[in-house]
Amino acid sequence: MSLLFGSIPSPPFQELVLGPLHFRMYGLCIALGVLASVTLARHRWAARGGDPEDITTVALVAVPAGLIGARLYHVITDWPDLYSDGRWWPNAFFIWKGGLGIPGGVLLGALVAIFMARRMKMDWKLMADAAAPALPIAQAIGRLGNYFNQELYGRPTRLPWGLQVENPPLRYPLETLFHPTFLYEGLWNLALAGLIVLLGRKLVLKPGRWFAVYILGYGIGRLWVESLRIDFANEIFGLRVNTWISLFAIIGGATWLFWKGNPIDSVSTAELRAGGDPLAGLIQLDSSAEEDLPTTGSEDAGSDLIAETGPQVDGPISEVSVSEDNTGEPTDGIHPEETA
């Protein structure tokens, strides 16, 4: 209750100490977010008939790629202020001190996840839909790390949930309270994840469209949160870089969502509302359809073709033996209906 009617105090510690072990809370929040995200994605993938271990396999590669992408995004966008003139070494590698750009993490992590999915013969669009609510949950939990690092807060406020900061910027008095923008973004992400899950119980969208909803929703939330932040950021035409990225996410997400018309699968939605489960076994059905397609040039496809079209002739046609059927008529052993 004190948080609602007073203020949010600054964090009492930044490390969790267990005997000789020291864990930075920033890193723990990110790790917990990843675990929660993978767990939810595994559950949603299994509900669609997939093997949850496939999600784990993809995550083992995509998560590190996402962390690298997030760090690269931060270093590149904050290069003039923090890392130019040789200051990047070794500071660019101190990830535990904060500095992860979510747009870069989502981009590189998604590209690597798509690569892994294609290599494992998974439908990447169905996989993206399974991960659609899982990613904002990871981001929401990870944002708590900004609280422990006392970073990424907004401009001053007198609201009862204003954030206390131990060492505010010099232009502000020590007793100044600030907008906890990391909390706003975290709550927005949780609401976005809940919206995707709840709507998914009423609507069936075409493959990949739930991930588009995530991109669109995250862009909208990040846009208004970014307008409150006061930390230094490079600008392009008077707008923060992350503001431009948010606008691109909104445009890209909306374009993907409504690409080629209505994103709703009306037939599957009707089945869902009638009490059916059109998503159950969807992944297995999709895999079966791919397996039924003949592979050009393969020995199996060739043998299947032979079996369906009847015996093959080796050598000149004149050398083929002619026999008589039970009607006394000569035949070469091939019935007309077999060659049609």
N, C-alpha and C positions, 0 to 999 in steps of 0.2 A: 504493500500500500504506500510505503514511503516513496517508492519509485514513481508513483502516479501523482502524488501531491507534493513532492519536494523536488528532487532532481536525481539524475543517475550519477552515482559517485564514480570517480575514476577507479580503475581496477586496482585491487589491493596487491596484486603480484602479476608478474609476466612469465614466471616459470613455475612448473610443478616439480617439486623436488621429492624424489623417492630414494632415500639413502644416497648412494653415490651417483644416481641418475638424475639428470636435469632435462626436463622437457619444456621447450618453449610452447606457450599456450597458442601462439599463432600457428605453429606447425601441427599441434594436436587438433585444433579446430578444422584445419584442412583435411587431416587424416580421417577424422570422424565424418566429415562431409562426404569424402570419397566412399567410405564404408557404407554409409546410409544410401548413397546414390546407387552403388553397385548392387546392394541388397534389393532395392526396389526394382531396378531394371531386370535383375534375375527373375524376380517374382512375376513381373509383367510378361517377360519373354516365355516363361514356363506356361503361363495361362494361355498363351497363344499356340502352344504345342511345341515350343522349341526346347532345346537343351540348355538349362541355365548355365552350365559350365562354359558354353560358347560365349556368354556375356563376360564371364570371368577372364577367359582367354583374351578377348578383345580389350578388356579394361587393363590388363597387365601391360599392354603396349600403349594404349591410347591415353591412359592417365599420366604416365611420365611425359609423353609427348605434349599433353595439355599443360603440364607444369612448365615445360621448357618454353612453349609458346606464350604462356602468360608472363613469364619472366622476360622474354625477348620483347614483348609488346611494351612492358614497363620501361625497360632500358632504352628502347628506341624512342618512345614518346617523351621520356624525361631526360634524354641524353644531354641537351644543352645545360640543364639546371644541375644535374647530379653526376654525370659520367664523362663529360667532355674534358679535354686537356689532360688525358691520362688518368683521370679519376676512376675510370671503369675498372681498373685492376687494383685490388681484387674485389672491390665493392659490388660489382655486378653479380657476383656469385653468392653474396650474403642474403640468401632468400629468406632466412629466418627472421631478418629484420623488417620484413614486409616488402611490398612492391611486386604484386602479381596483377597483371592486366587481364581481366576476365575475357574481353573480346579475343585477345590473342590465344588464350587457353582454349576457348570454344572452337576457334577456327582450326588450329593445328590438331587439337584432339579429335575433332570431327573428321578431318581429312584422313588421319591415321586410322580411325575407327572404320571408315568406309573402305579403305585399302584392306584392312584385316577382314572385314565382312566379305568382300569380294573374293579374297583369297580362300576363305573358309566356305565359300559357296552359300553365304547367307544373304538374304534380301536386305540390303542396307536401309531401305526405307522402312521396313517393318521394325528393324532394330532401332532406328532413330525414333520411331513412335514409342517403342518400349522405354526408351531413355528420356522421352520428352519431359515427364514430370520429375524424373530423377535428377536431372542436371540443376534445376533451380533449387532443389533441396540441398544439394551439395554446396551451391553458392550461398544459400542462406546460413548454413552452419559455418562455412568458411568465413563469412563476414564477421562472425563473432571475434575472429582473430584480430580484426582491426580495432575492436574495443580494447583488447589487452595491449595492443601496441600503441594505443592512443593516437590513432591516425584516421584520416578520411572523414572527419566530422565537418559539419556545415557552418554556416554563419551564425552569429549570436542570436539567442532567442530567450524569451521570458516564459516559455511554455513550461508546465510543471514537469515535463520529462526531459528538460534540458540536461546536457552532458557536462559534468565537471571535468576539467583538464588540468593536470598538474602544472604543465608548462605551456600555457597558451601562447600564440604569436605575440610578439612584443607590442603590437599596436593595441592589444586588448588588456584590460585590468585582470588581475588574477582571479577575481570572483565571477568573471564572465561565464555564462552557460552557453553551450553551442548545440545546434541541431545534431542529433546522432544519426547522420545520414546512412551510416552502415547498417543501423537498425532498421531504418525505413526500407532500405533495399532488401534486407533479409526478410522482413515481413511481407513485402511485395512478392518476393520469390516464393515464399510459402503459400501465399494466396494463389499465385499463378499455378503452382503444382497442384493445389487442391482443386482449382478450376478445371484443369485438364483431366484429372481423375474423375471428378463428378460428371463433367460433360461426357466423358467417355462411357458412362453408364447409360446415357440417353441417346448418344449419336455415334455413328460409325463414319469416320472420315476416310477418304481415299489414302492409300499408303503414303507416308511421309508428311501428311498434312498436320498431324499433331505436333510434329517437330517445328513446322512453320508457325504454329500457334505459340510455341515457346519462344521462338526468335522474335516474333512480333510483340508478344507480351513483355519480354525482357527489355526490348528496345524502348517501349513506352515507359516502363518503370524507371529505367536508367536515365531517360531523358529528363524527367522532373527531379529526380534525385541529384543529377549532375548540376542542375540549376541552383542548388542550395550549397554546393561545396565551395570552400574558400582556399583549399590547398592549391599550390602552384600547378599550373598545367599549361602546356604550349597551346597556342591558338592558331586557327586558320580562318582568315577573314573575320576576326573578332569573336569566334566561337571556339570553345574548348575542343580538343581533338576527340574526346569521348562523347561530346555532344554530336559531332558529325557521325561518329560510329553508331550512336543510338539512332540517328535519322536513317542511316543506311540499313540498320537492322529492321526498322519499322517498314521501310519501303520494300526491302528484300523479303521479309516475312510475309507481308501482305501479298506481294506478287506471287510468291510460291503457294500461298494458301489458296488463292483464287485463280491459279493458273488453269486455263482451259475450262473455266466456268465454276459451277457449284462444287465445293469441296466435299459435300456430304454424299456418302454412298447410300442412296435412298432404299435400295433393296435390302441391304444388310441392316440398316437402321430400322426398317419395318419389322424385320425378323427379331431384332433385339427388343423392340418395344412389345412384341407379341410373346415375349418370355423365352425366346431362343438365345443361343450364344454363338453368333456368327464368327466370333474371333477364336473360339476353341478349335484347335487343330489347324488354324490358318497357315502357320509356318510349315507344318508337315505337308499340307496340300500344295503349297507353293513349291516346296522342294520336289514333291512327286511329279508335278507338272513339268519341271525342268528335267527330271530324270527320264520322262517318257519321250522327250524329244530325241530323234536320231542324231547321232554324232557323225558328221561328214568325214569319211575316210577311215572310220574305226572298223576293226574287224568284227565287232559285235553287230554293228549296224549292217554290215555286209552280209553276215550270216543270217540275220533276221530277214533281210530282203530276199535271200535265197529260199528260206523256209516258206515265205509267203507266196512266192511266184512259181514254186514248183521246181522240178529238176532242171539242171542246166546242161547244156550240150557242149561237149568237148569235141573239137574236130569238125570236119565238114558235115553238112547236113545229110549228105548221101551215105555216110557211114553209120547213121543211126538205125538200129534194128527196128523193124516194124512188126508188131504183134497184132493179134485179133482179140477183140473183147467178146463177151458172151453173146453178142448179136451176130457175130461173124464178120463184122466190119473191121477193116484194118484201122489201127490207131497207133499213135506214137507215144501213148501213155500220158498225154496232157489233155485234161478236159477243158472245154471252152470256158466254163465258169471260173476255172483256176487262173486263166490268163487275162480275164477281163479287168 
